[in-house]
Amino acid sequence: MFGFETVELSRALTAMTLIFHAIFATLGVGVPVLVSTAEFIGIKKKDPHYTLLARRWTRGYTITVAIGVVTGTAIGLQLSLIWPSFMQLAGNVIALPLFMETFAFFFEAIFLGIYLYTWDRFKNPMYHWLLSIPVVIGGTLSAFFITTVNSFMNTPQGFEMEEGRFTAVDPLAAMFNPATPTKVFHVISSSYLTAAAVLAGIAAFIILMKKGSLYHKKALKLTVMMTFLFAILTAVAGDLSAKFLAEHQPEKLAAGEWHFETEEGADLVVFGSLNENNVVENAIRIPNALSFLAHGDFQAEVEGLNETPEDERPPLWIHYMFDLMVSIGFYTLGISLLFLLFWKMKKWNEFHPLLLWGIVATGPLSMLAIEFGWIFAEVGRQPWILRGFMTVAEGATTSPYVFSMFVLFALVYLVLAIGCLATLRKIFKGKPAELELEHRYPQTAAASKEGDE
Amino acid sequence: MSYELIGISVLWLFLYGYLIIASVDFGAGFFAYYAKVTKKDHLINQLISRYLSPVWEVTNVFFVFFFVGLVGFFPDMAYYFGQSLLIPGSIAIVLLAIRGSFYAFENYGSKDNHLYMFLYGATGLLIPASLSTALTISEGGYIEETANGVQLLYGELLTSPYSWSVIFLAIVSVLYISAMFLTYYANRAGDEPALQIVRKYALFWSSPTIIASLTTFIALSQQNTDHFQRAIDLWWVFGISVGFFMIAVFLVYQGKYYGWAFLAVMFQFFVAFFGYGASHLPYLLHPFVTITSGVTHETMAIALIIVFIAGFLLLVPSLILLMRLFLFDADYVKGKK
């Protein structure tokens, strides 16, 4: 239909589901960490501001989790519906973590249900806080397991190939393939980072729009501090990921960096464009930086894309995905550091509107970085669905109805997105934190009002 | 016992769990909407939402457990089911997605939104109908394998008496199981007006359940004679199931021992479900996949069985905790918490 092949439509449908799901999955992994931290600080400092923060975050989180659950179910089923041949082959080797992901998720869902409905049921608030731990663990383990599956698609191992079928299967070797450590580290740290940045962005936005009370200022300080910590972790993880790529998946790094000729002391190409002869123009070149990024040595040799057969090269536009992801990462690291500096310097005003707008931007930007990163990871694996063993064309369904399903799901995701925003609005609009604080913790509310004046 | 038999048994157990938990949820959504339309919602809807609130997310996961486990343990099923079920599977996903998210929207956002409740009620009946398609096509005769891959024969599916009788059975069982549970739960909560209503629902939906079961049997004899013959060989299993059905209906009719009545319902379906499953073997998907031809490698099978069992060891205590905190906490049931 419209001149597209079924396989292109299959990719488009999967991409749409994943791009939509990634938003909610990322929050699903990251937000519990912030909720749990806030509740813990609230208990330790005996400061209801933080407890209320945890409560309100959880309330919004429930809605995003609901969409994460249903879109997660969708991608779980779509793997088989859209990529039946891939699942038939790969399922033999990688079914274990795929199953365990459901398992971890189930664990999280059960404890989230309990956590949500038991805020006031325990005499000792520590018991309620303890319930947040399995939610954090479940969410993070989900990310771990599903990322091992994605890693396997990039660096498959743990089997032998005989006549088109896998033999001598070793599920653990498949799970702990070379891509697993860096990918898992990168996915988890960036999920934490994004959740912190989104919540920091919301706090900064409310301070800008409605002046904001002590509650919002505490929220902002906590979330920016966590943004900073996770941004450092993510930068380390990103660096390790590049070193992994250089060693095990050089064509992905080379395509992402527009690095064509194998050479020592390779330059890092930042942005720019390609002319018709694939020569880089208008780019910022950082001398020898690619060698350092790839091998930790400014003079090291970096394999170029020309070493890869032409029909096995990923598309070159992923260069922009990589650069945008990294730029946003550094921006987030910088602006959160700036805020912390302003905060520690007594004379400087950390609530300066410009700085706050900078923090507001980190919310949507870091979510975009997640999307760019996943697009880089997925498109950078092309033409393979299982690198070296099966191409996406071989893995896709041959059903003639993929286009109709694409339209159907596009409508559903649109409805879900609208419903999600409308519900979040309904939950929080006209119910400011100050009112809730007054209602639940009148003493603290009175004290913090004095503090504001 | 061979490991493929262990694998399919555990997976069948997951699906049985889904059948019960999801039926309660699906039916409750329908009854909640029905009560709203007939202006009885003030009597029963509090009871229903009290039950549903903590468990809605858990329901979905049971299904994903079964599905992911099935394609992991029998990768050939991923190919055949995946190729042929693109449309019915996608419709089921969409319905599940609408149901799950709109439940959350309604529950945490706009209370008593009429449209949301309608969607919740309608999807409760449409999801079992669309999911049951997978069981229907597993009997064979609905898909063909050509050079261009496996395709579902929509004409066959939509005109087949067996296919429709399975859909009918799926819907009435959902309503029956759900009403039986709500009867027990209302009694537990000491909510007499609600009990009177849901008890009537339970009795009303009991005879269609048995009629639909019989119709499905008859239709099966035309669709897949071999399977029908194997089911007849297991006639005593289905006899036991009918026995449990009679106990359950009798107890509810008498108006006592509602807890035992619901246990009898669970046994009724447990026995029938495993009878159906056992007679379905050795085929998973007639005639393309059998449990021996479709099974994964031994190392993977063993690893999966270990996690299945570890899964049970982790999940059963979690579920018990959830139930103790909510379903069976007397104060919570009575609405004091």
Interface residues (C-beta under 8 A of the other chain):
Chain A: R59 T62 I63 V65 A66 I67 V69 V70 T71 G72 T73 A74 G76 L77 Q78 S80 L81 I82 W83 P84 S85 M87 Q88 L89 G91 N92 V93 A95 L96 L98 F99 M100 E101 T102 F103 F105 F106 F107 A109 I110 F111 L112 G113 I114 L116 Y117 T118 R121 F166 T167 V169 D170 P171 L172 T397 T398 S399 Y401 V402 S404 M405 L408 F409 V412 V415 L416 G419 C420 A422 T423 L424 K426 I427
Chain B: S53 P54 V55 E57 V58 N60 V61 F63 V64 F65 F67 V68 G69 V71 G72 F73 P75 D76 A78 Y79 Y80 F81 G82 Q83 L85 L86 I87 G89 S90 I91 A92 I93 V94 L96 A97 I98 G100 S101 F102 Y103 A104 F105 Y108 G109 S110 N148 G149 Q151 T296 H297 T299 M300 A303 L304 V307 F308 G311 L314 L315 S318 L319 L321 L322 L325 F326 K337
